[in-house]
């Protein structure tokens, strides 16, 4: 059995309207989900548990369940970047979060479009979901932004990677 702790406000997303999302997650992952407070226990065979845990974790970190289910594909992965590792104050946390999202979400969308990965900026983490290759490109772009690189440098990096 695997356990995943998620933010309380994301529990409703996992359950869904009349439990529909939870049932979908259970059927697609071939595992039983039990929710107590903000802790989700995942029970099934070892491999399915591992994948289902990642799906639940992705939903807990801000991805919608349909996108999180992409983790059922063997070549998809989830990477979380802790913003606390790059900040010292709440104000700098907001600044770093804003750098990744960009004005009206443009930077996040640009990274998603050029890398092929999906991004979720939620709480103190940046979640990146996609194929191994696309996640590595998006992760590098996010880390560049968090380290203070200019947006234009990150955009040029993504353009070069996209051409390859």
N, C-alpha and C positions, 0 to 999 in steps of 0.2 A: 504494500500500500504506500502511496506517495501522498505528501501533504503540500499544499500551496496556500500561503497566506496572501490575500489580496485586499486592496482598499475596500472599505465597507460600501462606498458608493458604486463600486463595480460589481458587487454581488448581484444586484438587480439585473445587470446586463447578462450575467451568466445564467440566471434563472429565466429571464425573458418573460414575455406575456404568457400568463397561465402555464409557466414551466416549459414552454415550447423550445426555447433555446437550449435549456439544459438537456431535454430529451434528444434534440438534434446532436448535441455534443456527445452524449452518451452513445447514440447509435453509430455515429461516424468514427468515434475513437474506440468503440467496443469496450468501454469501461463504465463503471458505475461511479457517479459523482454524488458525494454527500456533503452538504453545506451546513456548517455550524458556525454561526456568527460570520466572521470574515475568513474562516479557514475552510478550504475545500479539500476533502480527501478523495483520492482517485484510486479505484480498485479494479484490477483486471490482470491479464498476464503481464509479465515484466516489460516487454517491448511496448505494448499498447499503453501501459501506465506511464512510461517515460514520455511518449509522444503526447498523451492526453495532459500530462502535467505541464508540458510546454505550451499547449493550446490554452489551458486555463491561465497560465502565467501571462501569456500574450494578451488575453482579454483583460486581465487584471492591470496590465500596463497600458491600457488605452486602445488597443486594437479592437475593431468590431469582430464578432464571432466568425463571420464569413471569411474575413481575411485571416484570422487566427487559424482557421481550419486548413489553410495552405500548408501548414506545418505537417500535415499528413503525408505530403509528398516527400520522398526520401531525400531529395536534393535541396530542401528548404530548411532554413535554420532561423533562430531568434537570437539576437545579440542585444544586450542591455548595457548602456553606458551610464554610469553613475555621475550625475552632474556635480555632486558633492566633491568629487575628486578634482574638480576644476574651479571650485568657488570657495570663498571664505565667509561671505555674508549672504543674507537673504537678498540684498540688492544685487549682488553679483550673480546670484542664482537666477534672478529674473532677467538679468542682462544676457547671460549665457543661453537661457531658454529662448529669449527673443532673437539672438543671433542665429540659432538653428531654425527657428520658425520663419523669421524674416517678416518684412512688411506685408500684411494681408496673406501670410502663409506662402509667399512666393519662393523663399529659399527652400523650405521643406518640399514644395512641389517640384522645384528644379532638381533637387537631389533625387527625389523619387523618379522623375522622368528620365534623367540621365543615367542613373545607376540601375534602375529596374527594381529597386528594393522599396519597401513601404516603411515610412517613419511614423512614430508616435511619440510626441513629447508630452509626458504625463508626470506630474509631480516632480520628483528629483531624478528622473531617468529619461533617456532617449532610447526608445525601442526601435530596432531595425529588423525587419522580417523580409526574407526573400531567399533566392538561391545563394549558394555559398559565394559565388563570384560577385553578385550584385551587392551582397551584404558587406563584403570586404571593401568595395569601392565606396559605398555610402558611409561606412564606418570611418574610413580615411578622411572623407569630406567633413563629417561631423567633428572628428578630432581636430582637424585643421581649424575649423571655426572656433572650437572651444579653446584652442591654444592661441587664438588671437589673429589668425590669418585673415586677410581681407576677403570680403565676399567675392571680389573679382578674381582673386587667385584661386579660390575654391571652384568657382564657375569654370575657369580655364582648365583646371585639373580634371573636372568632370567631363568637359568637352573632349579633352585628349583621350580620356579613358573610353568614352563613348565611340570615338572613331576607331579604336582598336577592336 
